[in-house]
Amino acid sequence: MDERVREHAAVLVDWSARIEDGDNVVLSVGPDAHELAVAVAEALGERGANLLATYSSGEITRAYLRAHDGEFDENPAHELALVENADVYLSLGGGRNTSATADVPGETRQAYNSARSELREARMDTRWVSTVHPTRSLAQQANMAYEEYQTFAYDAILRDWESLADEMAQMKALLDDGSEVRLVSNGTDLTMSIDGRTAVNSAASVAYDSHNLPSGEVFTAPYATEGEVTFDVPMTLHGESVRNVRLEFEDGAVVDYDADQGEAVLTEIIETDDGARRLGELGIGMNRGIDRYTDNILFDEKMGDTIHLALGRAYDSNLPDGESGNDSAVHVDMITDVSEDSRLEIDGDVVQRNGRFRWEDGFE
């Protein structure tokens, strides 16, 4: 076994999920994540956790959804009981086909997602963490040789997370103290209120309210969005390619939109429910270990020189106690490149220009 696989497992179990003796752990394993699953299982055994492994396949999901009549039972009790009795939920991505569910009808997917709202909430009440094992399908999607992609992935995952957390704390402090954010770049002039919100220093650990590995972003829950934004980073949504998305907001909601490619899937997302027309997240990428786009949101949204916005559900970690944020059955991230001709302002002060933060060399 490549020693980097064991290092990945150790970061996931110790730094990210903070596994303790006696924890009940559900381990969801993708088809080609077997090697990482073995390493994680070994680490869980060493720490005295209780392991239940499940199999997660896009092809299985496709077969089920395409055969179903579309009338889904809400929050099936057997699955809900599994998640409600878990302390930790670890998801190891690594499928054989990144577009496995591309031909599932949009209305079926919407119905399935809407019927599982309580399940999603239960999973998010655990110390959940999602990661991916570098696979040949992901390398192909990123247009890289497999060995090249492995190096790329581990450069993003095996970081000095404590040092990065200290750096990102500077952005968290700026957002926490701010009231309004303005993003200006080619095709984008957008303002968002962040007053009363708490930013998350997403340093790849549940101790930071962070649930992705790799991570390396600071995010908050904006509202009262006005203006327009262009997402120029290519992405795959629901198994379909989407290019150059443009959204226009008035009174916090999307009032117009289009895309050069994949507009049908964008329509499917926006029409899921009322909350899907509003933003649930503003995220600022700060992981300099990610140096190129790979058409994988887990990596691309964390890349330095990017900002991402998510339509749909807001995270409770950004909200005051007892306050509900934007609610939706979806949370869909889209990314804009801010490496050139751009600026990010907080209450009128420029905190990032052309991808460089004001504490970094090269900021002007």
C-alpha positions in Angstrom: 0.0 0.0 0.0 1.2 3.5 -0.9 2.2 5.1 2.4 0.3 8.2 1.4 -2.9 6.2 1.7 -2.2 5.5 5.4 -1.3 9.1 5.9 -4.6 10.1 4.4 -6.4 7.7 6.7 -4.6 9.1 9.7 -5.5 12.7 8.9 -9.1 11.7 8.3 -9.5 9.7 11.6 -7.3 11.8 13.9 -7.4 15.4 12.7 -10.6 15.6 10.7 -13.1 13.4 12.5 -11.4 13.3 16.0 -12.3 9.6 16.5 -12.4 8.4 20.1 -12.6 5.0 21.8 -16.1 3.7 21.6 -17.3 6.0 18.8 -20.0 4.4 16.5 -18.7 5.0 12.9 -20.5 4.6 9.7 -18.0 4.3 6.8 -19.5 4.9 3.4 -17.2 3.4 0.7 -17.1 4.2 -3.0 -16.4 1.4 -5.5 -12.7 2.4 -6.0 -12.0 3.6 -2.5 -11.3 0.1 -1.2 -7.6 0.8 -0.4 -8.4 3.9 1.6 -11.2 2.1 3.3 -8.8 -0.7 4.5 -6.4 1.9 5.9 -9.3 3.8 7.6 -10.6 0.5 9.1 -7.2 -0.3 10.5 -7.0 3.2 12.0 -10.5 2.9 13.5 -9.6 -0.5 15.0 -6.5 0.9 16.6 -8.5 3.7 18.2 -11.2 1.3 19.6 -14.1 2.7 17.4 -17.1 0.6 16.4 -17.2 0.2 12.6 -20.1 -0.3 10.2 -19.1 -0.1 6.5 -21.6 0.5 3.7 -21.2 0.6 -0.1 -21.9 3.7 -2.1 -22.1 3.4 -5.8 -23.4 5.9 -8.4 -24.3 3.0 -10.7 -26.4 1.4 -8.0 -28.1 4.8 -7.3 -28.8 5.2 -11.0 -30.3 1.7 -11.3 -32.6 2.3 -8.3 -33.7 5.8 -9.3 -34.4 5.0 -12.9 -36.5 1.9 -12.0 -38.4 3.7 -9.2 -41.9 5.2 -9.8 -40.8 8.5 -8.2 -43.0 8.3 -5.1 -40.4 7.9 -2.4 -41.1 7.2 1.2 -39.9 10.1 3.3 -36.8 9.4 5.4 -36.9 5.6 5.5 -36.8 4.4 9.1 -34.1 1.8 8.7 -31.7 4.3 7.2 -32.6 7.0 9.6 -32.0 4.7 12.6 -28.5 3.9 11.3 -27.5 7.5 11.0 -29.2 8.6 14.3 -27.2 6.0 16.2 -23.9 7.0 14.6 -21.4 9.4 16.3 -19.4 9.7 13.1 -20.2 9.4 9.4 -17.2 9.1 7.0 -17.8 9.2 3.3 -15.0 7.9 1.1 -15.7 9.0 -2.5 -14.1 7.1 -5.4 -16.5 6.0 -8.1 -15.8 4.4 -11.4 -17.9 6.9 -13.5 -18.2 10.5 -12.4 -21.3 10.8 -14.6 -23.0 7.6 -13.5 -26.3 9.3 -12.7 -26.4 11.8 -15.6 -29.5 10.1 -17.3 -31.6 10.0 -14.1 -34.7 12.2 -14.8 -34.5 15.6 -13.0 -37.9 15.2 -11.4 -36.9 11.9 -10.0 -33.7 13.3 -8.5 -35.7 16.2 -7.1 -38.2 13.9 -5.5 -35.5 11.7 -4.0 -33.6 14.6 -2.5 -36.7 16.2 -1.1 -37.8 12.9 0.6 -34.5 12.7 2.5 -34.4 16.0 4.3 -34.5 14.4 7.8 -31.8 12.0 6.9 -29.5 14.8 5.8 -30.1 16.6 9.0 -29.4 13.5 11.0 -26.1 12.9 9.1 -25.1 16.5 9.7 -25.7 16.1 13.4 -22.8 13.6 13.5 -19.1 14.3 13.2 -19.3 13.8 9.5 -16.4 14.1 7.1 -16.3 13.6 3.3 -13.1 12.8 1.4 -12.1 11.1 -1.8 -9.5 8.4 -2.7 -7.7 9.4 -5.9 -9.0 7.2 -8.6 -8.5 6.7 -12.3 -11.9 8.1 -13.1 -11.2 11.3 -11.1 -7.8 11.6 -12.9 -9.5 11.2 -16.3 -12.1 13.9 -15.3 -9.2 16.2 -14.3 -7.4 15.4 -17.6 -4.4 14.1 -15.8 -2.3 10.9 -15.8 -3.2 8.7 -12.8 0.1 9.1 -11.0 0.1 12.9 -11.6 -3.4 13.0 -10.1 -2.4 11.1 -7.1 0.4 13.6 -6.4 -2.0 16.5 -6.9 -4.6 15.0 -4.5 -2.2 14.3 -1.8 -0.6 17.7 -2.0 -4.1 19.1 -1.2 -4.9 16.5 1.5 -1.7 16.1 3.4 -1.2 19.7 4.5 0.0 21.3 7.6 -3.5 22.0 8.7 -2.7 23.8 11.9 -0.6 26.4 10.0 -3.3 26.8 7.4 -5.9 27.2 10.1 -3.9 30.1 11.6 -3.7 31.9 8.3 -7.4 31.4 7.5 -8.3 32.8 10.9 -7.4 36.2 9.5 -10.2 36.0 6.9 -12.6 34.6 9.5 -12.0 37.6 11.7 -12.7 40.0 8.8 -15.9 38.3 7.9 -17.1 38.1 11.5 -16.6 41.8 12.0 -18.1 42.8 8.6 -21.6 43.7 7.5 -21.5 43.6 3.7 -19.4 41.8 1.1 -19.0 43.0 -2.5 -17.4 40.8 -5.2 -16.4 42.5 -8.4 -14.8 40.8 -11.4 -15.5 40.2 -15.1 -19.3 39.7 -15.4 -19.8 40.0 -11.6 -20.9 42.8 -9.4 -22.6 41.3 -6.3 -23.3 42.5 -2.8 -24.3 40.3 0.1 -25.1 41.0 3.7 -23.2 39.0 6.3 -24.2 41.0 9.4 -24.8 38.7 12.4 -23.3 35.7 10.7 -20.3 33.7 12.0 -17.7 32.5 9.4 -16.3 29.0 9.6 -12.5 28.5 9.4 -12.8 25.3 7.4 -9.5 23.6 8.3 -10.6 20.1 7.5 -11.6 19.2 11.0 -14.9 18.9 12.9 -13.1 20.9 15.6 -13.4 23.9 13.2 -17.0 23.0 12.1 -15.3 21.8 8.9 -16.3 18.6 7.2 -14.4 18.2 4.0 -10.9 16.7 3.4 -9.3 18.4 1.7 -10.6 21.7 2.8 -9.0 25.1 3.0 -11.7 27.8 2.8 -13.5 30.3 4.9 -17.2 30.4 4.4 -20.3 32.2 5.8 -24.0 32.4 5.0 -24.9 35.5 3.1 -28.3 37.0 2.6 -30.0 40.0 0.9 -28.0 39.3 -2.2 -28.2 41.9 -5.0 -26.5 42.1 -8.4 -25.1 39.6 -10.9 -22.4 36.9 -10.8 -20.7 34.8 -13.5 -19.3 31.4 -12.6 -16.5 30.8 -15.1 -14.9 27.6 -13.7 -16.2 24.5 -15.5 -18.0 22.1 -13.3 -20.1 18.9 -13.4 -23.5 19.1 -11.7 -25.7 16.0 -11.4 -23.4 14.2 -13.8 -23.7 16.9 -16.5 -21.1 19.5 -17.7 -22.1 23.1 -16.9 -20.2 26.1 -18.3 -20.4 29.9 -17.7 -23.4 30.2 -15.4 -24.8 33.6 -14.9 -27.2 34.5 -12.1 -29.0 37.8 -11.4 -30.3 38.5 -7.9 -33.0 40.9 -6.7 -34.2 41.0 -3.1 -32.0 38.0 -2.3 -33.4 35.6 -4.9 -32.4 34.6 -8.4 -34.6 36.4 -10.9 -32.8 35.5 -14.1 -30.2 33.0 -15.2 -28.5 31.3 -18.1 -25.6 29.1 -18.9 -23.5 28.4 -22.1 -23.8 24.7 -21.4 -26.0 22.7 -19.0 -28.8 25.2 -18.5 -31.3 22.4 -18.1 -29.6 21.0 -15.0 -29.2 24.6 -13.7 -33.0 25.0 -14.1 -33.6 21.7 -12.3 -31.5 22.9 -9.3 -33.1 26.4 -9.1 -36.6 25.0 -9.4 -36.1 22.4 -6.6 -37.8 24.6 -4.0 -38.0 28.3 -2.9 -34.7 28.1 -1.0 -32.8 26.9 -4.1 -33.2 30.5 -5.5 -31.2 32.0 -2.6 -27.6 31.7 -1.5 -26.7 29.5 1.3 -22.9 30.0 1.3 -20.2 32.4 0.4 -16.8 30.5 0.4 -13.3 31.9 -0.1 -10.7 29.4 -1.3 -7.4 29.5 0.5 -5.7 26.1 -0.1 -2.6 26.9 -2.1 -1.8 23.2 -2.3 -4.5 23.0 -5.0 -3.0 24.6 -8.1 -5.4 23.7 -11.0 -9.0 23.0 -11.8 -10.1 19.3 -11.8 -13.8 19.5 -12.3 -14.3 18.2 -8.8 -16.0 20.6 -6.4 -14.3 19.1 -3.4 -10.9 20.4 -4.6 -11.8 23.2 -7.0 -13.8 25.3 -4.4 -10.9 25.2 -2.0 -8.3 26.5 -4.5 -6.7 29.8 -3.8 -7.7 32.5 -6.4 -11.3 31.3 -6.3 -14.6 32.3 -4.6 -17.6 30.0 -4.6 -21.3 30.6 -3.9 -23.8 27.9 -3.1 -27.5 28.0 -4.0 -29.7 26.4 -1.4 -29.2 25.3 2.2 -27.2 27.4 4.7 -25.2 25.7 7.3 -26.2 26.1 11.0 -22.6 26.7 12.0 -22.9 30.2 10.3 -26.0 31.2 12.1 -26.8 32.6 15.6 -28.3 30.0 18.0 -32.0 29.5 17.4 -32.0 31.3 14.0 -32.9 29.5 10.8 -31.0 30.3 7.7 -31.9 29.6 4.1 -33.5 26.1 3.8 -33.5 23.9 0.8 -33.2 20.3 -0.3 -30.1 21.3 -2.3 -26.7 22.9 -1.7 -25.0 23.4 -5.0 -21.6 25.2 -5.2 -20.4 27.1 -8.2 -17.0 28.8 -8.6 -15.6 32.0 -10.1 -12.0 32.6 -10.8 -10.7 35.8 -9.1 -7.1 35.6 -10.1 -7.3 38.6 -12.4 -9.3 41.9 -12.7 -11.2 41.2 -9.4 -11.6 42.5 -5.9 -13.3 41.3 -2.7 -14.5 44.1 -0.4 -15.8 43.9 3.2 -17.6 47.1 4.2 -15.8 49.0 1.4 -12.2 47.8 2.3 -10.5 45.6 -0.3 -9.3 42.4 1.4 -8.4 40.4 -1.7 -7.3 41.7 -5.1 -6.5 39.5 -8.1 -6.4 36.5 -5.9 -4.0 37.8 -3.3 -5.0 38.5 0.2 -3.9 41.7 1.9 -1.5 39.9 4.2 0.2 38.1 1.3 3.1 39.2 -0.9 1.9 40.6 -4.2 -1.2 42.3 -2.8 -1.5 45.8 -4.3 
